[in-house]
């Protein structure tokens, strides 16, 4: 018996060690007009739900949005400024290796205040210029660097300050762009000469909506748009011709909330059952249940973000947590997610100056 017990104990300890989940790396984009200096990394413990091990990875002005390549070898960051060059802000390509960020090159985005960057998966990158009111599409070199640029202008000829491109996303069918100033989503198709307006060139929204970010369901049959200015989410359904048509709009705010509030980010759970959105002002994460057959959403609840001015948020790769970047309160809050009912439970927070964008590696 004496010889069996130590063996059994060792077996239990070994099994326990093998089952322990490794920490996840999180990259954080920030605004640098305060204490932050650029892009940071953190380690996230998926068992305890806590962040630690802060490291400054790259000094960069206002890297307010980040995008990671699918092979996780490159990271891209906007420089949300007006003075990278004579036309506005910039974007920087980094190589990831041995825990380091090595800058490959930087280029101007052709417009002021670039606020979003995304990758096509087949050699292109798109940057939405908010104040510039236009979109920059870059070819990517074999080493991940930024190459030739095409500019797509949203402002009508001889006008300025109307369009505010806020997010661009590549799909199998082309490119979608949310324009807050035009109250519309724009669609583009790729041709031999570059990107041109698609057959359904515009998805209009009510005046004053201010579409900011959007998400598709898995097969692209439904599109969910979060509208910054009127604090709503609009659901679009794809028809047999490939066009998207609005079928539902729901408020993101509590009925008794009367102060100013502005939506920010939107994400669907990986299983497609739940939708989450952030409210800046009400300072909440709103939760909706998705009916997969109809695509429509129904309100489930809301969770205070325990911070001020929630911007981008991220679901952990295992789907068990939601992390929120609270810009004005200088903290990232962590919530454990119930995969069955979609609810959120606060677990911890981490202090960091003006966090804006969260990307898991």
C-alpha positions as CSV (number, residue, x, y, z in Angstrom):
1,X,0.0,0.0,0.0
2,X,2.8,2.4,0.9
3,X,4.3,2.0,-2.6
4,X,1.0,2.5,-4.4
5,X,0.0,5.8,-2.7
6,X,3.0,7.9,-3.8
7,X,2.5,6.5,-7.4
8,X,-1.1,7.5,-7.3
9,X,-0.3,10.9,-6.0
10,X,2.2,11.5,-8.7
11,X,-0.2,10.3,-11.3
12,X,-2.8,12.8,-10.1
13,X,-0.3,15.7,-10.1
14,X,1.0,14.8,-13.5
15,X,-2.6,14.6,-14.9
16,X,-3.4,18.0,-13.3
17,X,-0.3,19.6,-14.8
18,X,-1.2,18.2,-18.3
19,X,-4.7,19.5,-18.1
20,X,-3.7,23.0,-17.1
21,X,-4.4,25.4,-19.9
22,X,-1.5,27.5,-21.1
23,X,-1.7,31.3,-20.9
24,X,-3.0,33.2,-24.0
25,X,-1.2,36.2,-25.4
26,X,-3.2,39.4,-25.9
27,X,-2.1,42.4,-27.9
28,X,-3.5,45.8,-26.9
29,X,-3.7,48.9,-29.1
30,X,-3.9,52.2,-27.2
31,X,-4.2,55.9,-27.6
32,X,-0.9,57.6,-26.7
33,X,-2.0,61.0,-25.7
34,X,-1.7,59.9,-22.0
35,X,0.4,57.3,-20.2
36,X,0.5,54.7,-23.0
37,X,3.2,54.6,-25.6
38,X,2.0,52.2,-28.2
39,X,1.3,48.5,-28.6
40,X,1.4,46.3,-25.5
41,X,1.2,42.6,-24.8
42,X,-0.4,40.8,-21.8
43,X,-0.7,37.2,-20.7
44,X,-4.2,35.9,-20.0
45,X,-4.8,33.0,-17.7
46,X,-7.8,31.1,-19.0
47,X,-8.3,29.2,-15.7
48,X,-8.3,32.2,-13.4
49,X,-9.6,34.7,-15.8
50,X,-6.8,37.3,-15.0
51,X,-4.3,39.4,-17.0
52,X,-0.7,40.0,-16.1
53,X,2.9,40.3,-17.5
54,X,2.4,43.7,-19.3
55,X,5.1,44.4,-21.9
56,X,5.5,47.4,-24.3
57,X,6.0,45.8,-27.7
58,X,6.2,48.8,-30.0
59,X,6.3,52.5,-29.6
60,X,3.8,53.9,-32.0
61,X,1.5,57.0,-32.1
62,X,-2.2,56.0,-31.5
63,X,-2.2,52.4,-32.6
64,X,-5.9,52.3,-32.0
65,X,-6.7,49.2,-34.1
66,X,-4.8,46.0,-34.8
67,X,-5.1,43.0,-37.1
68,X,-3.3,39.7,-36.9
69,X,-2.6,37.6,-39.9
70,X,-4.2,34.1,-40.0
71,X,-0.7,32.4,-39.8
72,X,0.0,34.7,-36.8
73,X,3.3,35.8,-38.3
74,X,2.4,39.4,-38.8
75,X,0.6,42.2,-37.0
76,X,-0.7,45.4,-38.5
77,X,-1.5,48.6,-36.7
78,X,-3.1,51.9,-37.7
79,X,-1.5,55.2,-36.6
80,X,-4.7,57.2,-36.0
81,X,-3.2,60.6,-36.6
82,X,-3.4,63.4,-39.1
83,X,0.4,64.0,-39.5
84,X,2.0,60.7,-40.7
85,X,2.3,62.5,-44.0
86,X,0.6,65.4,-45.9
87,X,-2.6,63.3,-46.4
88,X,-3.2,62.0,-42.9
89,X,-2.5,58.9,-40.8
90,X,-0.5,55.7,-41.3
91,X,-0.4,52.0,-41.0
92,X,2.6,49.8,-39.9
93,X,3.4,46.2,-40.6
94,X,5.2,44.1,-38.0
95,X,6.8,40.7,-38.1
96,X,6.0,38.5,-35.1
97,X,8.8,36.3,-33.8
98,X,10.2,35.1,-30.4
99,X,7.7,37.3,-28.6
100,X,8.9,40.4,-30.4
101,X,7.4,42.9,-32.8
102,X,9.8,43.8,-35.6
103,X,8.6,46.7,-37.8
104,X,8.7,45.8,-41.6
105,X,7.5,49.1,-43.0
106,X,5.0,51.9,-42.6
107,X,2.9,53.7,-45.2
108,X,0.4,56.6,-45.3
109,X,-3.2,55.6,-45.6
110,X,-4.2,58.5,-47.8
111,X,-6.7,60.0,-45.2
112,X,-6.8,61.4,-41.7
113,X,-7.5,59.3,-38.6
114,X,-7.4,55.7,-39.8
115,X,-9.4,53.8,-37.3
116,X,-9.7,50.2,-38.5
117,X,-7.5,47.7,-40.3
118,X,-8.4,44.2,-41.7
119,X,-6.9,41.5,-43.8
120,X,-8.2,39.6,-46.9
121,X,-6.5,36.3,-46.3
122,X,-5.1,36.4,-49.8
123,X,-2.6,39.2,-49.9
124,X,-4.4,42.5,-49.2
125,X,-5.1,44.8,-46.4
126,X,-7.8,47.5,-45.9
127,X,-7.7,50.6,-43.8
128,X,-10.7,52.8,-43.0
129,X,-9.9,56.5,-42.7
130,X,-12.5,58.1,-40.5
131,X,-11.9,61.8,-41.0
132,X,-10.5,61.2,-44.4
133,X,-13.8,59.6,-45.5
134,X,-12.0,57.1,-47.7
135,X,-10.6,53.6,-47.8
136,X,-7.0,52.5,-48.5
137,X,-6.4,49.0,-49.8
138,X,-2.8,47.7,-49.8
139,X,-1.2,44.8,-51.6
140,X,1.0,42.8,-49.2
141,X,4.5,41.6,-50.1
142,X,5.7,38.0,-49.4
143,X,7.4,39.2,-46.2
144,X,4.1,40.8,-44.9
145,X,5.2,44.3,-45.8
146,X,2.9,47.0,-47.3
147,X,3.0,47.4,-51.0
148,X,0.9,49.3,-53.6
149,X,-2.1,51.3,-52.5
150,X,-5.5,51.9,-54.0
151,X,-7.8,54.6,-52.6
152,X,-11.6,54.4,-52.6
153,X,-13.2,57.8,-52.0
154,X,-16.5,58.0,-50.2
155,X,-16.9,61.8,-50.1
156,X,-18.8,63.1,-53.2
157,X,-16.7,65.2,-55.6
158,X,-15.7,68.7,-54.4
159,X,-16.8,68.0,-50.8
160,X,-15.1,67.1,-47.6
161,X,-16.1,66.0,-44.1
162,X,-19.2,64.1,-45.0
163,X,-18.1,60.5,-45.1
164,X,-16.6,58.7,-42.1
165,X,-15.4,55.2,-43.1
166,X,-15.2,53.2,-39.8
167,X,-14.7,49.5,-40.7
168,X,-13.9,47.5,-43.8
169,X,-14.1,43.7,-44.0
170,X,-13.2,41.3,-46.8
171,X,-15.7,38.5,-47.6
172,X,-15.8,35.8,-50.2
173,X,-18.1,38.0,-52.2
174,X,-16.0,41.2,-52.0
175,X,-15.5,44.0,-49.5
176,X,-17.9,45.7,-47.1
177,X,-17.3,49.1,-45.6
178,X,-19.4,50.8,-42.8
179,X,-19.5,54.6,-43.3
180,X,-20.8,56.4,-40.2
181,X,-21.1,59.7,-42.0
182,X,-23.1,58.4,-45.0
183,X,-25.4,56.2,-42.8
184,X,-24.7,53.3,-45.1
185,X,-22.6,50.3,-45.8
186,X,-20.7,50.3,-49.1
187,X,-19.9,47.2,-51.1
188,X,-17.0,46.6,-53.5
189,X,-16.1,43.8,-55.9
190,X,-12.6,43.0,-57.1
191,X,-11.8,43.4,-60.8
192,X,-8.6,43.2,-62.8
193,X,-8.2,47.0,-62.4
194,X,-8.8,46.9,-58.7
195,X,-11.8,47.3,-56.4
196,X,-15.0,48.8,-57.9
197,X,-18.6,49.3,-56.5
198,X,-20.5,46.0,-56.4
199,X,-23.8,45.4,-58.0
200,X,-25.5,46.3,-54.6
201,X,-23.2,49.3,-54.1
202,X,-25.0,50.7,-51.0
203,X,-26.9,49.3,-48.0
204,X,-28.7,52.4,-46.7
205,X,-29.6,52.9,-43.1
206,X,-31.9,55.5,-41.5
207,X,-30.5,59.0,-41.3
208,X,-28.6,59.6,-38.1
209,X,-27.9,55.9,-37.5
210,X,-24.1,56.1,-37.8
211,X,-23.1,52.5,-38.7
212,X,-19.8,51.7,-37.1
213,X,-19.0,48.0,-37.0
214,X,-20.6,44.9,-38.3
215,X,-20.4,41.1,-38.2
216,X,-21.7,38.3,-40.5
217,X,-23.0,35.0,-39.3
218,X,-21.0,31.9,-40.4
219,X,-22.5,31.4,-43.9
220,X,-23.0,35.1,-44.6
221,X,-26.7,34.9,-44.8
222,X,-27.2,37.5,-42.1
223,X,-25.4,40.7,-41.4
224,X,-25.5,42.5,-38.0
225,X,-24.6,46.2,-37.9
226,X,-24.1,48.2,-34.8
227,X,-25.1,51.9,-35.2
228,X,-23.1,54.3,-33.1
229,X,-25.3,57.4,-33.2
230,X,-28.8,56.1,-32.5
231,X,-27.6,53.1,-30.3
232,X,-29.2,50.3,-32.4
233,X,-28.4,47.0,-34.0
234,X,-29.8,46.4,-37.5
235,X,-30.1,42.9,-38.9
236,X,-29.8,42.4,-42.7
237,X,-30.7,39.2,-44.6
238,X,-29.2,38.1,-47.9
239,X,-31.7,37.4,-50.6
240,X,-31.4,35.0,-53.6
241,X,-29.8,37.7,-55.7
242,X,-27.0,38.2,-53.2
243,X,-28.3,41.6,-51.9
244,X,-28.7,42.4,-48.2
245,X,-32.0,43.8,-46.9
246,X,-32.9,45.1,-43.4
247,X,-35.3,42.9,-41.5
248,X,-35.0,44.1,-37.9
249,X,-33.6,47.0,-35.8
250,X,-33.3,46.9,-32.0
251,X,-32.1,49.4,-29.4
252,X,-29.0,48.5,-27.4
253,X,-30.0,50.8,-24.4
254,X,-32.2,50.2,-21.4
255,X,-35.6,51.8,-21.8
256,X,-35.1,54.0,-18.8
257,X,-31.7,55.2,-19.8
258,X,-31.9,58.8,-21.0
259,X,-28.3,60.2,-21.1
260,X,-26.1,60.3,-24.1
261,X,-24.6,57.0,-25.3
262,X,-22.8,55.8,-28.4
263,X,-22.3,52.2,-29.6
264,X,-18.8,50.9,-30.4
265,X,-18.1,47.3,-31.1
266,X,-20.1,44.1,-32.0
267,X,-19.2,40.4,-32.0
268,X,-21.0,37.1,-32.3
269,X,-20.2,34.0,-30.3
270,X,-18.4,31.3,-32.3
271,X,-21.5,29.0,-32.2
272,X,-23.7,31.8,-33.6
273,X,-26.1,31.7,-30.7
274,X,-25.4,35.1,-29.1
275,X,-24.6,38.7,-30.1
276,X,-22.7,41.2,-27.9
277,X,-22.3,45.0,-28.3
278,X,-20.7,47.8,-26.3
279,X,-22.4,51.0,-25.2
280,X,-20.2,54.0,-24.5
281,X,-22.1,56.2,-22.0
282,X,-24.4,53.6,-20.6
283,X,-21.1,51.7,-20.2
284,X,-22.6,48.3,-20.8
285,X,-22.3,45.1,-22.8
286,X,-25.7,44.3,-24.2
287,X,-26.5,40.6,-24.9
288,X,-28.9,39.3,-27.6
289,X,-30.0,35.8,-28.4
290,X,-29.9,34.9,-32.1
291,X,-32.6,32.8,-33.8
292,X,-30.5,31.0,-36.4
293,X,-33.4,30.2,-38.7
294,X,-34.7,33.8,-39.0
295,X,-31.5,35.6,-38.1
296,X,-33.4,37.9,-35.8
297,X,-32.2,38.9,-32.3
298,X,-34.0,39.0,-29.0
299,X,-32.8,40.9,-25.9
300,X,-31.3,38.8,-23.1
301,X,-29.6,41.2,-20.8
302,X,-26.8,43.6,-20.2
303,X,-23.7,43.7,-18.1
304,X,-22.0,46.9,-16.7
305,X,-18.5,46.9,-18.0
306,X,-17.0,48.2,-14.7
307,X,-15.2,51.0,-16.6
308,X,-15.8,54.1,-18.7
309,X,-16.2,54.3,-22.5
310,X,-15.9,50.7,-23.6
311,X,-14.5,50.5,-27.1
312,X,-13.4,47.3,-28.8
313,X,-13.9,44.0,-26.9
314,X,-12.8,40.4,-27.7
315,X,-14.0,36.9,-27.0
316,X,-11.2,34.6,-25.9
317,X,-10.3,31.8,-28.4
318,X,-12.0,29.2,-26.2
319,X,-15.2,31.3,-26.0
320,X,-15.2,31.3,-22.2
321,X,-14.4,34.9,-21.6
322,X,-15.1,38.4,-22.9
323,X,-12.5,41.1,-22.4
324,X,-13.4,44.8,-22.7
325,X,-11.1,47.8,-23.4
326,X,-12.4,50.8,-21.4
327,X,-10.7,53.8,-22.9
328,X,-11.5,56.6,-20.4
329,X,-11.2,54.5,-17.2
330,X,-7.8,53.1,-18.3
331,X,-8.7,49.5,-17.7
332,X,-9.4,46.2,-19.3
333,X,-12.2,44.2,-17.7
334,X,-12.7,40.5,-17.9
335,X,-16.0,38.6,-17.8
336,X,-16.5,34.8,-17.7
337,X,-19.0,33.8,-20.4
338,X,-21.7,31.2,-19.9
339,X,-21.8,29.4,-23.3
340,X,-25.2,27.9,-22.5
341,X,-27.2,31.1,-21.8
342,X,-24.8,33.8,-23.0
343,X,-24.6,35.6,-19.7
344,X,-21.5,37.3,-18.4
345,X,-19.9,37.4,-14.9
346,X,-17.2,39.8,-13.9
347,X,-13.9,38.2,-12.9
348,X,-11.1,40.8,-12.9
349,X,-9.6,43.9,-14.4
350,X,-6.2,45.2,-15.4
351,X,-5.0,48.9,-15.5
352,X,-3.6,50.2,-18.7
353,X,-3.7,53.7,-20.2
354,X,-6.4,54.3,-22.8
355,X,-6.8,50.7,-24.2
356,X,-8.8,50.7,-27.4
357,X,-8.3,47.4,-29.3
358,X,-7.8,43.8,-28.0
359,X,-6.4,41.0,-30.2
360,X,-5.7,37.4,-29.0
361,X,-2.7,35.7,-30.6
